[in-house]
Amino acid sequence: MTFFNNIFKSKEVSFTVGQRIHSKANGSVCSIKREIKLNNITHYEIRIENDVTRREIILSEYALRTNYK
């Protein structure tokens, strides 16, 4: 049984400040600017690099894992 658990085990992706990530939806390149802890939940402030307005977005760690690679 442990053999099957090792095969189907999901990979945990760790994010660090300064890392570049790619969106799964539209392929845009983003960079992580800072890490924020709110109510024991890790959030990250990301900046979209190809955007004209240079928006900065705050996303939770779960949202970052599901939408970015």
C-alpha positions in Angstrom: 0.0 0.0 0.0 2.9 2.4 0.7 4.1 1.8 -2.8 0.9 3.3 -4.3 0.9 6.2 -1.8 4.4 7.1 -3.0 3.3 7.0 -6.7 0.2 9.1 -6.3 1.6 11.5 -3.7 1.3 15.1 -4.9 4.4 17.3 -5.2 4.6 20.1 -2.7 5.8 23.3 -4.4 7.6 25.8 -2.2 7.6 29.4 -3.2 10.4 31.9 -2.3 10.7 35.7 -2.6 12.3 36.6 -6.0 11.1 33.5 -7.7 9.5 33.7 -11.2 6.3 31.8 -11.7 4.1 31.2 -14.8 0.4 31.4 -14.9 -1.4 28.1 -16.0 -4.3 30.1 -17.4 -2.7 32.6 -19.7 1.1 32.0 -19.5 2.0 35.4 -18.1 5.2 35.6 -16.1 5.0 36.9 -12.5 7.6 37.4 -9.8 7.0 37.0 -6.1 7.8 40.3 -4.3 7.1 39.5 -0.6 5.7 36.9 1.8 2.9 38.0 4.2 1.5 36.0 7.1 -2.2 36.7 7.9 -4.1 34.5 10.5 -1.4 31.8 10.1 -2.0 31.6 6.4 0.9 32.4 4.1 0.1 35.0 1.3 2.4 36.2 -1.4 2.4 39.5 -3.2 3.1 38.9 -6.9 3.8 41.3 -9.7 2.8 40.6 -13.3 5.9 41.4 -15.4 4.3 41.7 -18.9 1.5 43.9 -17.7 1.5 47.6 -18.8 0.2 48.9 -15.4 2.6 46.8 -13.2 -0.2 45.5 -11.0 0.6 43.8 -7.7 -1.7 41.1 -6.4 -1.8 39.4 -3.1 -2.7 35.6 -3.3 -2.8 32.9 -0.7 -0.5 30.0 -0.9 -3.3 27.7 -2.0 -4.3 30.0 -4.9 -0.7 30.2 -6.0 -0.3 26.4 -6.1 -3.5 25.9 -8.1 -3.1 28.7 -10.6 0.7 29.0 -11.1 3.6 26.7 -11.8 
